[in-house]
Amino acid sequence: MATRSPSLISKINAACPVSKPKTQTEAPLSAGKRRLFSVVMWLMPVLFFVVLEGVLRLAGYGDSYPLFKPISGYPAYMAQNRDVGWRYFTRQERVPTSLGDAFKAEKDSSIFRVFVQGGSSAAGYPFYHGGSFSRMLGQRLQQTFPERPIEVVNTAMAAVNSYTLLDFADEIIAQEPDAVLIYAGHNEFYGALGVGSAETLGQNRAMVNLYLGLRNLRIVQGLRAVLAGAGSLFGGRAQGERPGATLMDRMVGEQKIAYGSALYGRGLAQFRGNLRDLMARYRERGIPVFIGTLASNERTHAPFISDLVPGTDAEARKMLYRQAQNAAQQGNLQEALSILDEVIRMDSLAADAFYAKARLLDTGGRYDEARAAYLAAKDRDQLRFRAPEAINQIIREEAERAGVGVVETQAALAQAARNGIIGSDLMMEHLHPNVDGYFLIADAFYKALAEARLIGSWDRVVPTVRARKEVLLTPIDSLYGVYRIRQLMGTWPFQPPGVVVNTMDTVKARNPVEQIALDLYYRKVGWQEATDALRRYYQEQGDYHSALQAALVHIQQYPFLPQPYLAAGNILVLQRRYDEAMTYFTVSNDIEESAMAQRMIGSILLERGDRNKAIEHLTRAVALDPENQQALYNLSGAYALSGQLEQARETVMRLLQLAPEHQDGRRLLASLSAPRE
C-alpha cells in the first residue's frame, strides 16, 4: 500500500519541534472570581450611563421640573412650578401653566387643603383667576368656614390628560391634601402623550408611564428630545408641517379617530388604566376623592368631522339627506325624521345625520330624544376634542370600583340648561363653560363636599344665589376670556385648515375698563398691574363695590402680599365698614409690618374708643414713618382724647414743623393751648 508523503504541517513540526504539553492543566477561576468578573461585566454599561448622566448634569442639561416650588421671596408659600409642563411637551415654544395658587409650605392642623386636577376646563379657560370653578369653590368654602384657613390649589393645565394627573399624584400626596377634586377627560386623545396627540411616545401605556417615572434622568430627557426631533418616527405632526396657530391645533396628531375604532378603544383603555391607578394611590393614603362627569356643548356645536364608513353609497345617502331637508322645510317633521333614520341605517357611524336628527327633534320640542341624538352625534365626531359619553361611563365605573364619590356635574349643567340640553347658554364654544357653567360645576362640588361632611360643621352654608352674586370675576378677566375665545374660533378647527380670521383687529376700547383689558390681552401690561389699575379706576369713580372686588381678586392670587390687603381695607374704610377693614389691615400687618397698616389699625381703634391700644399702634406707625403727617395728627388726637395733653402738644408740634400749613394740626394745637376753666 502506498504511503502518503509527509504533509507540510508535518515538515514544519519536524523542523520546529515544540515541547509536549504539560500533563497538568492550569487551575480554573474560582467561583468567587467568576462572580466578580460577571458583576464587573454587568456594571460596565451601568457605569457608562452613570458617567453620562453625571456629565449631562454637570453640563447643565435638562431639569427635574418639580410640581411645586417655593415662591421666590416668600419661602413660607409654595405654588405650582410654571415649567412643570416641560415634562410632557417637547415640540412647543411655550408650555401651559396653572393658576399658580399659593399655599403654605408648612401645613398646620387648622388648614383644610384641597387639590384640583384636570385640563383646561378645570383650570378655568378662557377666564382663569376668579372665573375658574376652583376659585369660586374656595371663596365659598372660606365663607362657610371662616374660622379655618381653606386652601384650594388648582394644578390643572390646558392640553394634558390622565398621564399628567397620574404623574402629579405622588407630589400632591406629599403636600397632605384633605381632598382631591378631578374634572378631566376631554383631552384624553389629544392631550400630551395621548394616543392621538402630536406630543406622543407611542400608544403603550406601560411604556409611557415608565418614561414618566424615569423623566428626571437627563439621559431620558435627551432621548425624548431626539425622538421628538425625529417627529415622524413616533407619529404626530410630520416634519415640515405648518405648526398650528393655537395650542389646540398643535396638539392634534391623528385628526380622525372613528367611533369604535382600535385607536378609539386604546384612548378609552388609556383613560381607564390611568384613572384606576390614580384612584388607587389616593385610596392607599386615605385621601377622599371627588370626580366630576364631563359636560360639553351638545346643542349648538355641530361635529367637527363627520366621515363615512368605506363602502357607504355616498350618492344615495346624499339624495336621502336632501329629501329629509326638503321634508323639514315643508314642515313634515315626522317624514324628515323617518328619512334621516334611513340615512343613519346606511351608516351609523357618521355624525352629521345624528346632529341633523337632533336639530329636528329639538325644533319639534321632543327634548329628551333630541338630547340623545345630540350626544350620539358628539360621540361620532371624529375630531375628538369633546369626551365621548364612554369617558363618563368609565368615570362612574372606576369611581364605584374605588369607592370614590362621583359628582354629576354634567347633570347639574343639563338641569340648568334650556330644555335640559347643554348649549351656548352655558358654554363658550365646544366644551369650555361660561361663568354660569363654571359656577354650576363649583356648586356641584360644594354640595358633594357638604354631603360628605368634610371640613367641619356645615351650619353656615352659603346659599347658591348669594354665592353666584359674589363670584370674584373682574370685567377685565371676563373680557380677556371673550378675547381668547374670539382668537381661538378664528383658527382651525373652527375655520378651514390654513385660514385665520383675526376678529380682534376690529375690537376697539369704548371705555377705560375695556382699554385695560385690551392692554392685558396684547401683553402691554401684566395681570397684576391690570387688576390694580382696574381697582384704582373704580375707586376714583366712587364705585367701591367694584374696587373691592378687584382688590379681593388680587388677594386670591397673591395671599402672601401685604399690599392687596391694605387696598381692600382702605376701600372698606371709605364704605365705613370699619370692622371688616380692621381684619384686612391686621392681616397685612401680620404679613409685613407697615406704617400704613399700623396707622389704619390705630385709627379704627380710636374710632371704637379704645384709646390706649390706638396710641400703641399709632406710635408704632410714627416710628416706622416719622414724617407721616396723618399718623402724627391721629396720634396727637389720640393723646388729646385720652387726656395726655403734653404728649398731644409735642406730637402736633412735630407735625407742624413738617407741615406748618397743616390746618387741622393748627386747630388742634390752638385747642390744646387754650386756657382751661
Secondary structure, DSSP 8 states (H G I E B T S, - for coil): -------HHHHHHHHS------SS------HHHHHHHHHHHHHHHHHHHHHHHHHHHHTT------SEEEETTEEEEEEE-TTGGGGT-SS-SS--------EESS--TT-EEEEEEESHHHHTTTT-GGGSHHHHHHHHHHHH-TTS-EEEEE---TT--HHHHHHHHHHHHTT--SEEEEE--TTTTTSTT-TTBSS-S-S-HHHHHHHHHTTTSHHHHHHHHHHHHH-GGG-SS-TT----SSHHHHTBS-S---TT-HHHHHHHHHHHHHHHHHHHHHHHTT--EEEE------SS---S-----TT--HHHHHHHHHHHHHHHHTT-HHHHHHHHHHHHHH-TT-HHHHHHHHHHHHHTT-HHHHHHHHHHHHHH-SS-SS--HHHHHHHHHHHHHHT-EEE-HHHHHHHHSGGG---TTTBSSSS-B-HHHHHHHHHHHHHHHHHTT-SS--TT---HHHHHHT----HHHHHHHHHHHHHHTTSTTTS-TT----GGGG---SSHHHHHHHHHHTTSS-HHHHHHHHHHHHHHHT-HHHHHHHHHHHHHH-TT-SHHHHHHHHHHHHTT-HHHHHHHHHHHHHHS--HHHHHHHHHHHHHHT-HHHHHHHHHHHHHH-TT-HHHHHHHHHHHHHTT-HHHHHHHHHHHHHH-TT-HHHHHHHHHHHS---
